[in-house]
Amino acid sequence: MSSYHSTSEKKHSKFDFDEWHELSIRSPEEFEIKRQQLCQQIIDDAPAKSQKRLKGLLFQINMQRQKSPNPMDSCIQLSNMMWDSFYDLFDEVKKISATQTKLQKPLSPADNSRKVTKLKLVHSR
């Protein structure tokens, strides 16, 4: 595990679902402010090369949440986004695996058009 992940996990591991749920019921506005702050903190703590992608992903999530008529629809749409991304990644893994299998396949005698010639070392004096 990289140092980023271990540091980040320690920093953000105190997430208490029940506390966040209670806050969302008691004060939806405060919940939203804290949610945005936590998301931004996680992005800021990520490696610089990942931040642009994470900001784009957060933008997509926020837009989906705004478009949705209710929280359940938002949850379903975000879950669908996650599964779409998972299946895209899985397809890429299958392509890599297929390529690797082809590369590891031994050449058949028909494929072996090159011959190896043994060389003798000759000393000249």
C-alpha positions as CSV (number, residue, x, y, z in Angstrom):
1,M,0.0,0.0,0.0
2,S,1.4,3.4,-0.9
3,S,2.1,6.0,1.8
4,Y,-0.7,8.2,0.4
5,H,-3.3,5.5,1.1
6,S,-2.2,4.7,4.6
7,T,-2.0,8.4,5.6
8,S,-5.3,9.2,3.9
9,E,-7.1,6.3,5.5
10,K,-5.9,7.3,9.0
11,K,-6.9,10.9,8.4
12,H,-10.4,10.0,7.1
13,S,-11.1,6.8,9.1
14,K,-13.1,8.5,11.8
15,F,-16.2,8.7,9.6
16,D,-19.2,7.9,11.7
17,F,-22.2,7.0,9.6
18,D,-24.7,7.4,12.5
19,E,-23.3,10.8,13.3
20,W,-23.6,11.9,9.6
21,H,-27.1,10.5,9.4
22,E,-28.2,12.3,12.5
23,L,-26.7,15.6,11.1
24,S,-28.5,15.1,7.8
25,I,-31.8,14.9,9.7
26,R,-31.1,17.6,12.2
27,S,-29.5,20.2,9.9
28,P,-29.4,19.3,6.2
29,E,-27.6,22.6,5.4
30,E,-24.8,21.9,7.9
31,F,-24.6,18.3,6.6
32,E,-24.1,19.6,3.0
33,I,-21.4,22.1,4.1
34,K,-19.5,19.4,6.0
35,R,-19.9,16.9,3.1
36,Q,-18.4,19.5,0.7
37,Q,-15.6,20.2,3.1
38,L,-14.8,16.5,3.6
39,C,-14.9,15.9,-0.2
40,Q,-12.5,18.8,-0.8
41,Q,-10.2,17.7,2.0
42,I,-10.0,14.2,0.5
43,I,-9.2,15.7,-3.0
44,D,-6.6,18.0,-1.5
45,D,-4.9,15.1,0.3
46,A,-4.7,13.1,-2.9
47,P,-1.6,13.0,-5.1
48,A,-1.5,16.0,-7.4
49,K,-1.8,13.8,-10.5
50,S,-5.1,12.4,-9.2
51,Q,-6.7,15.7,-8.2
52,K,-8.0,16.8,-11.5
53,R,-9.8,13.4,-12.1
54,L,-11.2,13.5,-8.6
55,K,-12.5,17.0,-9.0
56,G,-14.2,15.9,-12.3
57,L,-15.7,12.9,-10.6
58,L,-17.0,15.0,-7.7
59,F,-18.5,17.4,-10.2
60,Q,-20.4,14.6,-11.9
61,I,-21.6,13.3,-8.6
62,N,-22.8,16.8,-7.5
63,M,-24.6,17.3,-10.9
64,Q,-26.3,14.0,-10.6
65,R,-27.5,14.8,-7.1
66,Q,-28.9,18.1,-8.3
67,K,-30.7,16.5,-11.2
68,S,-32.3,13.8,-9.1
69,P,-35.9,14.5,-7.9
70,N,-35.2,12.7,-4.6
71,P,-32.4,11.1,-2.6
72,M,-33.4,7.6,-3.6
73,D,-33.2,8.4,-7.3
74,S,-29.8,10.1,-6.7
75,C,-28.5,7.0,-4.9
76,I,-29.7,4.7,-7.7
77,Q,-28.1,7.0,-10.4
78,L,-24.8,7.2,-8.5
79,S,-24.8,3.4,-8.0
80,N,-25.4,3.0,-11.8
81,M,-22.4,5.4,-12.5
82,M,-20.3,3.3,-10.2
83,W,-21.2,0.0,-11.9
84,D,-20.7,1.5,-15.3
85,S,-17.2,2.5,-14.2
86,F,-16.6,-0.9,-12.7
87,Y,-17.6,-2.7,-15.9
88,D,-15.5,-0.4,-18.0
89,L,-12.5,-1.2,-15.8
90,F,-13.3,-4.9,-15.9
91,D,-13.4,-4.8,-19.7
92,E,-9.9,-3.2,-19.8
93,V,-8.6,-5.9,-17.4
94,K,-10.0,-8.6,-19.7
95,K,-8.3,-7.0,-22.7
96,I,-5.0,-6.9,-20.9
97,S,-5.4,-10.5,-19.8
98,A,-6.2,-11.6,-23.3
99,T,-3.1,-9.8,-24.6
100,Q,-0.9,-11.3,-21.9
101,T,-2.2,-14.8,-22.7
102,K,-1.4,-14.3,-26.4
103,L,2.1,-13.1,-25.5
104,Q,2.8,-16.1,-23.3
105,K,1.5,-18.6,-25.8
106,P,4.5,-20.7,-27.1
107,L,5.2,-20.5,-30.8
108,S,4.2,-23.5,-32.8
109,P,6.7,-25.0,-35.2
110,A,4.8,-23.4,-38.1
111,D,5.3,-20.0,-36.5
112,N,9.0,-20.5,-36.0
113,S,10.4,-19.4,-39.3
114,R,13.7,-18.3,-37.8
115,K,16.5,-20.7,-37.2
116,V,19.1,-20.4,-34.6
117,T,22.7,-20.8,-35.8
118,K,25.4,-21.8,-33.3
119,L,28.5,-19.8,-33.5
120,K,32.0,-21.1,-32.7
121,L,34.5,-18.9,-31.0
122,V,37.7,-18.8,-33.1
123,H,40.8,-17.4,-31.6
124,S,43.1,-15.5,-34.0
125,R,46.8,-15.1,-33.1
